[in-house]
């Protein structure tokens, strides 16, 4: 009886690419598959970020605004404290000036001539002017404290409202991230896995094209077999043939995206399904 040959695939046999045509460059084909697989994974990550939207930035903006408002409140409070200290100092000065007035008034009772009396009168007048100056400054300071207090109340109310908005945004972001976190982790791991199969210069080119593209597409399939799947520019027949031969990396002459055919797309799908 003939010995039955095992058809079970080993990791070695799985790693070998299926060559459909003898003229295919295996290394280029594997690179194209890896590039399109990477593009597919990164596009899925982009979708997750789109669903997440601008929430992370909104949360950061609210946190920064609240921090700024709290700093403003602290500065206003410190200014009020300094202003109150200045008022207290001037009140002490007013009390000293009043004591001086009492002293000079008492001395007027014992003057020997009009000259001494007038001299004391001038001192009393000067002390009175100093009191008026201190009182005017205190009045201005009190108005300033009132204004600063109003600013503090307004800032505190704004902090309260912004804190409520922040809590709502954080809750929304947490909910969305909880739903997509596992998928994003899996996709990021898949993206990193595919990157290690791509030469550095091709990987750098991929990221450069992707960053320049508005929709993040650096690798695109042919559209209706005759157009670039990125910018829809017509692809000449000779160019189509080169793309399908998998012998070199072909880019769109109009938008610079890397072009692949349906065969590469199918192989990439098989890679993603593993």
C-alpha positions in Angstrom: 0.0 0.0 0.0 1.4 3.4 -1.0 2.3 5.7 1.8 0.0 8.6 2.1 1.8 12.0 1.7 0.7 14.6 4.2 -0.7 17.8 2.6 -0.7 19.8 5.8 0.9 23.2 5.4 4.0 24.0 7.4 5.1 27.6 8.2 7.8 27.1 5.5 5.3 26.1 2.8 3.0 28.9 3.9 5.7 31.5 3.6 6.4 30.6 -0.1 4.4 32.9 -2.5 2.1 31.5 -5.1 3.6 32.4 -8.5 1.0 32.5 -11.1 3.3 33.7 -13.9 6.9 32.8 -14.5 7.8 36.4 -15.4 6.8 37.8 -12.0 9.5 39.2 -9.8 8.7 37.5 -6.4 10.5 40.1 -4.3 8.7 43.0 -6.0 5.4 41.2 -5.7 5.9 40.5 -2.0 6.8 44.2 -1.6 3.7 45.3 -3.4 1.5 43.0 -1.3 3.1 44.3 1.9 2.6 47.9 0.7 -1.0 47.5 -0.2 -1.6 45.5 3.0 0.0 48.3 5.0 -2.2 50.8 3.2 -5.3 48.8 3.9 -4.5 48.6 7.6 -3.6 52.2 7.9 -6.8 53.2 6.1 -8.7 51.2 8.8 -6.8 53.1 11.5 -7.7 56.4 9.7 -11.4 55.4 9.9 -11.2 54.9 13.6 -9.6 58.3 14.0 -12.3 59.8 11.9 -15.0 58.3 14.1 -13.1 59.6 17.1 -13.1 62.9 15.3 -11.6 66.0 16.9 -12.5 64.9 20.4 -8.9 64.5 21.6 -8.0 68.0 20.4 -11.3 69.4 21.9 -10.4 67.7 25.3 -6.9 69.2 25.2 -8.2 72.6 24.2 -10.6 72.6 27.2 -7.9 71.4 29.6 -5.6 74.2 28.4 -8.4 76.8 28.7 -9.3 75.7 32.2 -5.6 75.8 33.2 -5.4 79.3 31.7 -8.5 80.4 33.6 -7.3 79.1 36.9 -3.9 80.9 36.4 -5.9 84.1 35.7 -7.9 83.6 38.9 -4.7 83.0 40.9 -3.1 86.2 39.4 -6.3 88.3 40.1 -6.4 86.9 43.7 -2.7 87.7 44.2 -3.3 91.2 42.9 -6.3 91.7 45.2 -4.1 90.5 48.1 -1.3 93.1 47.2 -3.9 95.8 46.8 -5.5 95.1 50.2 -2.0 95.2 51.8 -1.4 98.6 50.1 -4.8 99.8 51.5 -3.8 98.6 55.0 -0.4 100.4 54.7 -2.1 103.6 53.7 -4.6 103.3 56.5 -1.7 103.1 58.9 -0.2 106.2 57.2 -3.6 108.0 57.6 -3.6 107.2 61.3 0.0 108.6 61.6 -1.0 111.8 59.7 -4.0 112.2 62.1 -1.7 111.9 65.1 0.6 114.5 63.6 -2.3 116.9 63.1 -3.4 116.4 66.8 0.2 117.1 67.8 0.5 120.3 65.8 -2.9 121.5 66.9 -1.8 121.0 70.5 1.4 122.9 69.8 -0.7 125.8 68.4 -2.0 126.5 71.9 1.5 127.3 73.1 2.8 129.4 70.2 4.6 132.6 71.0 3.9 134.4 67.7 2.0 134.3 64.5 4.9 133.0 62.6 5.0 129.8 64.7 1.2 129.5 64.4 1.4 129.8 60.5 4.2 127.3 60.4 2.2 124.8 62.4 -0.9 125.5 60.2 1.2 124.6 57.1 2.2 121.3 58.7 -1.4 120.6 59.6 -2.4 121.4 56.0 0.3 119.2 54.6 -0.7 116.3 56.8 -4.4 116.8 55.7 -3.3 116.7 52.0 -1.4 113.5 52.7 -4.5 112.0 54.3 -6.6 113.0 51.2 -4.0 111.5 48.9 -4.1 108.2 50.8 -7.9 108.2 50.9 -8.1 108.8 47.1 -5.6 106.0 46.5 -7.6 103.7 48.8 -10.8 104.6 47.0 -9.2 103.7 43.6 -7.8 100.5 45.2 -11.2 99.5 46.5 -12.7 100.0 43.0 -9.9 98.0 41.6 -10.5 95.2 44.1 -14.2 95.2 43.2 -13.4 95.0 39.4 -10.9 92.2 40.0 -13.4 90.3 42.1 -15.9 90.6 39.3 -13.3 89.2 36.9 -12.6 86.3 39.3 -16.4 85.5 39.6 -16.7 85.5 35.8 -13.6 83.3 35.4 -14.9 80.9 38.1 -18.2 80.6 36.3 -16.4 80.0 33.0 -14.2 77.3 34.7 -17.4 75.7 36.0 -19.0 75.6 32.6 -15.8 74.5 30.8 -15.3 71.7 33.4 -18.8 70.4 32.6 -18.0 70.5 28.9 -14.7 68.8 29.6 -16.3 66.0 31.6 -18.8 65.4 28.8 -16.1 65.4 26.1 -13.9 63.0 28.2 -16.9 60.7 28.7 -17.7 60.7 25.0 -14.0 60.1 24.1 -13.7 57.3 26.7 -16.7 55.6 25.3 -15.5 55.8 21.7 -12.0 54.7 22.6 -13.4 51.8 24.6 -15.3 50.6 21.5 -12.3 51.0 19.2 -9.3 50.4 21.4 -8.9 46.7 20.7 -9.4 47.1 17.0 -6.9 49.9 16.9 -4.3 47.9 18.9 -4.7 45.0 16.5 -4.4 47.2 13.5 -1.4 49.0 14.8 0.3 45.7 15.5 -0.6 44.6 11.9 0.8 47.8 10.5 4.1 47.4 12.4 4.2 43.8 11.2 3.8 44.8 7.6 6.4 47.6 7.8 9.1 45.1 8.7 8.6 43.4 5.3 9.2 46.7 3.4 12.6 48.1 2.6 13.4 51.4 4.4 13.5 53.5 1.2 10.1 52.2 0.0 8.6 52.6 3.5 9.9 56.2 3.7 8.4 56.9 0.2 5.1 55.3 1.3 4.9 57.6 4.4 5.9 60.6 2.3 3.2 60.0 -0.3 0.6 59.2 2.4 1.3 62.3 4.4 1.0 64.4 1.2 -2.3 62.8 0.2 -5.4 64.4 1.5 -7.2 61.0 2.0 -4.0 59.2 3.3 -3.9 56.9 0.2 -0.3 56.1 -0.9 -1.0 52.8 -2.6 -4.1 52.4 -4.8 -5.5 49.8 -7.2 -6.3 50.5 -10.8 -9.8 51.9 -11.3 -11.7 50.0 -14.0 -8.2 48.8 -15.0 -7.5 51.9 -17.0 -7.2 54.7 -14.4 -5.4 55.6 -11.2 -7.5 54.7 -8.2 -6.3 57.8 -6.4 -6.6 60.7 -8.9 -8.5 58.8 -11.7 -5.9 59.8 -14.3 -5.8 57.6 -17.4 -3.1 54.9 -17.3 -1.6 54.0 -20.8 -2.0 50.4 -21.8 1.8 49.8 -21.7 1.8 51.2 -18.1 -1.1 48.8 -17.2 0.9 45.9 -18.5 3.9 46.9 -16.4 1.7 47.2 -13.3 0.3 43.7 -13.8 3.7 42.1 -14.4 4.8 42.9 -10.8 8.4 43.4 -11.9 8.9 46.9 -10.5 7.1 49.5 -8.4 5.0 51.7 -10.7 3.7 55.1 -9.5 1.0 57.3 -11.1 2.7 60.0 -13.2 0.0 62.5 -12.1 -0.3 62.1 -8.3 2.7 59.9 -7.5 0.7 57.2 -5.8 1.9 53.6 -6.0 -0.3 51.5 -8.3 -1.3 47.9 -7.9 -3.6 45.5 -9.8 -6.4 43.3 -8.6 -4.1 40.4 -8.1 -2.1 42.3 -5.5 -5.3 43.4 -3.9 -6.5 39.8 -3.6 -3.2 38.7 -2.1 -3.3 41.5 0.4 -6.8 40.4 1.4 -5.5 36.9 2.0 -2.7 38.3 4.2 -5.1 40.3 6.2 -7.4 37.3 6.7 -4.7 35.3 8.4 
